[in-house]
Amino acid sequence: MLKKYILVMEAFLIKFIKNRKIPGFGLTLGYTLVYLSVLVLLPLAMLVLKASHLTGSQFLAIVLSERALAAYKVTFFASLVSGLVSTLLGVLTAWVLVRYTFITQSFWDAIIDLPFALPTAVAGITLTTLYSQNGWVGRILYPLGYQSAYSFFGICVALVFIGFPFVVRTLQPVIMELEKDVEEAARSLGASSLQIFLKIICPALIPGALTGFALSFGRAIGEYGSVVFISGNIPYKTEIAPMLIMGKLEQFEYEAATAIGVVMLLCSLVIFFSIQYVQVKLQKKWSQGQ
């Protein structure tokens, strides 16, 4: 099987190298394919292979159990909510950092990258401390009837914390490339600020916003470290799928863990391809409108 795969890849490379005159194309394409195969496709294939040791009835019993379904629901719904919130906040933050100049601009721009460098476990402990009943934020929210820690709300807070920077860094270059002359021309022709935003700015920001949402959403689906503490991991209530997988691994139920992982993988692929499809359609529609 491996030999056949290598022969197919060689034929693919030879075909494309003959049709390209750019120096280094064969080397770069070969490196890309090897990277994708070894570091991406091979681990995913092993995940599916491990889960294939289960029979069909065993697989369905594991992935459709009440506890697993509850974990899927919490994981994907929290990821969706946090992705939408991150996108909204990210658009506003990126716009302010690009279009306005203020004294502490460089400081806040650097702070955006903090979740990238901060260990997720440290972020989880810090957020739990802040949002617990005796924390600085929790002592304000709990008397108002909001359980900010060990709840769905706490999970969303942690996911927004780690997903928000993806949206900002994706949109900043897009906003930088927006031509202010077009906005000024529209304003000189009598367009209102709302019309300029809806007709000129929004079409340019939507593809980038979708990309940022996809990155934030994807990071949230597989997030573990920052959520494990603040969620409380209550089965059927605040238990996320990655935590359920970790529990299966600790109990040496490797096939069950991989089965749940396969379901997460398939669901993620469907969602990401759907987002990509919508993004391409919107880009084509906007380019035709230009």
C-alpha positions in Angstrom: 0.0 0.0 0.0 2.8 2.4 0.9 4.7 1.5 -2.3 1.7 2.2 -4.4 1.2 5.6 -2.6 4.8 6.6 -3.3 4.5 5.6 -7.0 1.3 7.7 -7.3 3.0 10.7 -5.6 6.0 10.4 -8.0 3.8 10.3 -11.0 2.0 13.4 -9.7 5.2 15.3 -9.2 6.7 14.4 -12.6 3.5 15.5 -14.3 3.5 18.9 -12.6 7.2 19.5 -12.9 7.1 19.0 -16.6 4.3 21.6 -16.9 6.1 24.3 -14.8 9.1 26.4 -15.6 9.4 28.1 -12.2 12.8 27.1 -10.6 12.4 25.1 -7.4 8.8 24.1 -8.0 9.4 20.4 -7.7 11.4 20.8 -4.5 8.8 23.1 -2.8 5.8 21.0 -4.0 7.5 17.8 -2.8 8.2 19.4 0.6 4.6 20.6 0.9 3.2 17.1 0.1 5.6 15.4 2.5 4.8 17.8 5.2 1.0 17.4 4.7 1.4 13.6 4.5 3.6 13.0 7.5 2.4 15.7 9.9 -1.2 15.9 9.0 -2.6 13.1 7.0 -0.7 10.2 8.6 -1.8 11.1 12.2 -5.4 11.4 11.0 -5.2 8.1 9.2 -3.9 6.4 12.3 -6.7 7.9 14.3 -9.2 6.3 11.9 -7.3 3.1 11.8 -7.3 2.8 15.6 -11.1 3.4 15.7 -11.6 0.8 13.0 -10.7 -2.0 15.6 -14.2 -1.5 16.9 -17.2 -3.2 15.4 -20.0 -1.0 14.0 -22.3 -1.6 16.9 -19.5 -0.8 19.4 -18.5 2.3 17.6 -22.1 3.6 17.5 -22.7 2.7 21.2 -19.7 4.8 22.2 -20.1 7.9 19.9 -23.9 8.0 20.4 -23.9 7.4 24.2 -25.8 10.0 26.2 -22.6 11.3 27.8 -20.9 11.7 24.4 -23.8 13.5 22.8 -23.9 15.9 25.8 -20.2 16.6 25.4 -20.6 17.2 21.6 -23.4 19.6 22.3 -21.4 21.6 24.9 -18.3 21.6 22.7 -19.8 22.7 19.4 -22.3 25.1 20.9 -19.8 26.8 23.1 -17.3 27.0 20.2 -20.0 28.5 18.0 -21.0 31.1 20.6 -17.3 32.0 21.4 -16.5 32.2 17.7 -19.3 34.7 17.0 -18.3 36.8 20.0 -14.6 36.6 19.1 -15.5 37.7 15.6 -17.6 40.7 16.7 -15.0 41.8 19.2 -12.2 41.1 16.8 -13.6 43.3 14.1 -14.1 46.2 16.5 -10.6 45.8 18.0 -8.8 45.4 14.6 -10.6 48.5 13.3 -9.6 50.6 16.3 -6.0 49.5 16.2 -5.7 50.2 12.5 -7.8 53.3 11.9 -7.1 55.2 15.1 -3.9 56.5 16.7 -3.6 56.9 20.5 -0.8 56.9 23.1 -1.0 53.3 24.3 -1.8 51.8 20.8 1.5 49.8 20.6 0.9 48.3 24.1 -2.6 47.1 23.3 -1.5 45.8 20.0 1.1 43.7 21.7 -1.3 42.5 24.3 -3.4 40.9 21.6 -0.8 38.2 21.2 -0.6 37.3 24.9 -3.0 34.3 24.6 -0.6 32.8 21.9 2.3 32.8 24.3 0.6 32.1 27.6 0.3 28.4 28.4 -3.3 27.4 28.2 -3.3 25.8 31.7 -2.1 29.0 33.2 -4.8 30.9 31.4 -7.4 28.4 32.7 -6.2 28.8 36.3 -6.2 32.6 36.0 -9.7 32.8 34.5 -11.0 30.4 37.1 -9.6 32.5 39.9 -11.1 35.7 38.4 -14.5 34.2 37.7 -15.0 32.0 40.7 -17.4 33.0 43.4 -14.7 34.7 45.4 -12.8 36.1 42.4 -12.6 39.8 41.4 -15.2 39.3 38.6 -17.2 36.4 40.2 -18.0 38.3 43.4 -19.8 40.9 41.2 -21.6 38.4 38.9 -22.7 35.7 41.5 -24.9 38.1 43.5 -26.6 39.1 40.3 -27.5 35.5 39.6 -24.8 34.7 37.1 -22.6 31.6 37.8 -19.5 32.7 35.9 -17.3 29.7 36.8 -18.0 26.0 36.4 -20.8 26.8 33.9 -21.4 27.2 30.1 -20.7 30.9 30.5 -17.2 30.2 32.0 -16.4 27.8 29.0 -17.3 30.6 26.5 -15.2 33.1 28.4 -12.1 30.8 28.2 -12.7 30.1 24.5 -13.1 33.8 23.6 -9.8 34.4 25.4 -7.9 32.0 23.3 -9.8 32.6 20.0 -10.1 36.4 19.9 -6.4 37.0 18.7 -7.0 34.9 15.6 -9.7 37.2 14.4 -7.8 40.4 15.1 -4.6 39.3 13.4 -6.6 38.1 10.4 -8.5 41.3 9.9 -5.8 43.8 10.5 -4.1 43.4 7.1 -7.5 43.5 5.4 -8.4 46.8 7.1 -5.0 48.2 6.2 -5.7 47.5 2.5 -9.0 49.3 2.5 -8.8 52.4 0.4 -10.0 55.5 2.3 -10.3 57.4 -1.0 -13.3 55.2 -1.9 -15.0 56.0 1.4 -14.3 59.7 1.0 -15.7 59.6 -2.5 -18.8 57.9 -1.4 -19.2 60.4 1.4 -18.8 63.3 -1.0 -21.5 61.9 -3.2 -23.9 62.0 -0.3 -23.7 58.5 1.2 -24.3 58.2 4.9 -21.9 56.5 7.3 -24.3 53.5 7.5 -24.4 53.2 3.7 -20.6 53.4 3.5 -20.2 50.7 6.1 -22.8 48.3 4.5 -21.8 48.9 0.8 -18.1 49.4 0.9 -16.5 48.3 4.2 -18.6 45.2 4.9 -18.1 43.4 1.6 -14.3 43.7 2.1 -14.4 42.6 5.7 -16.7 39.6 5.4 -14.2 37.1 3.8 -11.5 38.0 6.4 -14.1 37.8 9.2 -15.1 34.4 8.1 -11.5 33.2 8.1 -11.0 34.6 11.6 -14.2 32.9 12.7 -13.1 29.6 11.2 -9.7 29.9 13.0 -11.3 30.8 16.3 -14.0 28.2 16.0 -11.4 25.5 15.1 -9.2 26.4 18.0 -12.2 26.3 20.4 -13.3 22.8 19.3 -10.0 21.3 20.3 -9.2 23.5 23.3 -8.5 21.7 26.6 -6.1 23.5 28.9 -7.9 26.8 29.4 -11.3 25.1 29.7 -10.6 22.2 31.9 -10.4 24.3 35.1 -13.2 26.8 34.6 -15.7 24.3 33.2 -15.7 22.1 36.3 -16.1 19.1 33.9 -19.6 18.1 35.1 -20.8 15.2 33.0 -23.9 16.1 30.9 -23.6 19.8 31.8 -20.1 21.3 31.4 -18.0 18.4 30.2 -16.4 19.1 26.8 -15.4 16.4 24.2 -11.6 16.8 24.7 -12.1 16.2 28.4 -14.2 13.1 27.7 -11.4 11.8 25.4 -8.8 12.4 28.1 -11.0 10.5 30.5 -11.2 7.6 28.1 -7.4 7.6 27.7 -6.8 7.7 31.4 -9.0 4.6 31.7 -7.0 2.9 28.9 -10.0 2.9 26.6 -8.0 3.9 23.6 -10.5 2.7 21.0 -13.3 4.6 22.6 -11.2 7.7 22.8 -10.3 7.5 19.1 -13.9 6.8 18.1 -15.0 10.1 19.8 -12.0 11.8 18.1 -13.1 10.5 14.7 -16.6 12.0 15.2 -15.0 15.3 16.2 -12.8 15.2 13.2 -15.6 14.5 10.8 -17.9 17.2 12.2 -15.0 19.7 12.1 -14.3 18.9 8.5 -17.9 19.3 7.5 -18.1 22.7 9.3 -14.8 24.0 7.9 -15.6 23.0 4.3 -19.0 24.7 4.7 -17.3 27.9 5.9 -14.8 27.7 3.1 -17.6 27.2 0.5 -19.5 30.2 1.9 -16.3 32.3 1.9 -15.5 31.5 -1.7 -19.1 32.3 -2.8 -19.0 35.6 -1.0 -15.7 36.6 -2.5 -16.9 35.8 -6.0 -20.1 37.7 -5.5 -18.2 40.7 -4.1 -15.7 40.6 -7.0 -18.5 40.5 -9.6 -20.2 43.4 -7.8 -17.0 45.4 -8.2 
